């Protein structure tokens, strides 16, 4: 059973890579911009913004600023608004069609046709 799942996962990955490879320049053109996401749980409410800019003097490096505003929920009551800003750099991998964040090792997947990107399991929408 595990072997069948592994074969299926490899097949899906290969198909996804093949689908992305034909649109590499449009995907790369789509990258710069502002993306937003919202999340809610029983413990907090968060709004996330990613601002991605092309690096200067280099073709495949991008500057990423993540701005997060969140409110914890304690005993059913919203707490005061907190802010967090993180700055990263990312390198575009043309072959894999991903933007890998150098400081964390995470990567961003872009979907120009949907106007979104995936950061792990979080989906962000381009403004």
C-alpha positions as CSV (number, residue, x, y, z in Angstrom):
1,X,0.0,0.0,0.0
2,X,2.8,2.4,0.9
3,X,4.5,1.7,-2.4
4,X,1.3,2.4,-4.4
5,X,0.9,5.8,-2.5
6,X,4.6,6.6,-3.3
7,X,4.1,5.8,-7.0
8,X,0.9,7.9,-7.0
9,X,2.7,10.9,-5.3
10,X,5.6,10.8,-7.8
11,X,3.2,10.6,-10.7
12,X,1.2,13.6,-9.4
13,X,4.4,15.6,-8.8
14,X,5.7,14.9,-12.3
15,X,2.4,15.9,-13.8
16,X,2.3,19.1,-11.8
17,X,5.9,19.9,-12.8
18,X,5.0,19.3,-16.5
19,X,2.0,21.6,-16.3
20,X,4.0,24.4,-14.7
21,X,7.0,24.1,-17.0
22,X,5.1,25.5,-20.0
23,X,4.2,28.7,-18.2
24,X,7.5,29.5,-16.5
25,X,7.8,33.1,-17.9
26,X,4.2,33.9,-17.0
27,X,4.7,32.5,-13.6
28,X,7.9,34.5,-13.0
29,X,6.1,37.6,-14.3
30,X,3.3,37.0,-11.8
31,X,5.6,36.8,-8.7
32,X,6.1,40.5,-7.8
33,X,3.1,41.9,-5.9
34,X,1.1,42.0,-2.7
35,X,-0.7,38.9,-1.5
36,X,-3.1,38.6,1.5
37,X,-4.4,35.8,3.6
38,X,-6.8,35.5,6.6
39,X,-6.9,32.7,9.2
40,X,-9.1,32.1,12.2
41,X,-9.1,29.5,14.9
42,X,-10.6,29.2,18.4
43,X,-7.3,30.8,19.7
44,X,-6.7,33.7,17.3
45,X,-7.6,35.7,14.2
46,X,-4.8,36.7,11.8
47,X,-4.4,38.7,8.7
48,X,-1.2,38.1,6.7
49,X,0.3,40.1,3.9
50,X,3.3,39.1,1.7
51,X,5.0,41.8,-0.4
52,X,7.3,40.3,-3.0
53,X,9.7,42.5,-5.0
54,X,12.3,41.6,-7.5
55,X,15.8,42.0,-6.2
56,X,18.1,44.6,-7.7
57,X,20.9,43.5,-10.0
58,X,19.9,39.9,-10.0
59,X,17.4,37.9,-12.0
60,X,16.3,35.2,-9.6
61,X,16.4,36.8,-6.2
62,X,13.3,38.3,-4.6
63,X,12.8,40.3,-1.4
64,X,9.8,39.1,0.7
65,X,8.2,41.1,3.5
66,X,5.7,39.3,5.6
67,X,3.4,41.5,7.8
68,X,1.1,39.8,10.2
69,X,-1.6,41.3,12.4
70,X,-3.2,39.0,14.9
71,X,-5.5,39.0,17.9
72,X,-5.4,36.2,20.4
73,X,-8.6,34.9,21.8
74,X,-8.5,34.2,25.6
75,X,-11.6,33.0,27.4
76,X,-13.7,33.9,24.4
77,X,-12.5,37.5,24.3
78,X,-10.4,39.2,21.6
79,X,-7.1,40.6,22.9
80,X,-5.3,43.6,21.6
81,X,-4.0,43.7,18.1
82,X,-0.4,42.5,17.7
83,X,1.9,43.1,14.8
84,X,4.9,41.2,13.4
85,X,7.1,41.9,10.4
86,X,9.6,39.5,8.9
87,X,11.9,40.1,6.0
88,X,13.3,37.3,3.9
89,X,15.0,36.7,0.5
90,X,14.0,34.0,-1.9
91,X,15.5,32.4,-4.9
92,X,13.5,31.5,-7.9
93,X,14.1,27.9,-9.1
94,X,13.2,27.9,-12.8
95,X,13.3,24.1,-13.1
96,X,11.1,23.4,-10.1
97,X,9.0,26.5,-10.5
98,X,9.2,27.5,-6.8
99,X,10.5,30.5,-4.9
100,X,12.6,29.1,-2.0
101,X,12.9,31.3,1.1
102,X,16.6,31.2,2.0
103,X,16.3,31.9,5.7
104,X,13.6,29.2,6.4
105,X,13.9,26.7,3.6
106,X,10.2,27.0,3.0
107,X,9.0,27.6,-0.6
108,X,6.2,29.4,-2.3
109,X,4.2,28.0,-5.2
110,X,2.5,30.4,-7.6
111,X,-0.8,29.9,-9.4
112,X,-1.2,32.8,-11.9
113,X,-4.4,31.3,-13.3
114,X,-6.0,31.4,-9.8
115,X,-4.3,34.7,-8.8
116,X,-2.8,33.0,-5.7
117,X,0.2,31.5,-4.1
118,X,0.7,28.7,-1.5
119,X,3.0,29.1,1.5
120,X,2.8,25.6,3.1
121,X,-0.9,25.0,3.5
122,X,-1.8,28.7,3.6
123,X,-3.3,30.2,0.4
124,X,-2.7,33.9,-0.3
125,X,-4.5,36.0,-2.9
126,X,-2.8,38.5,-5.1
127,X,-4.2,42.1,-4.9
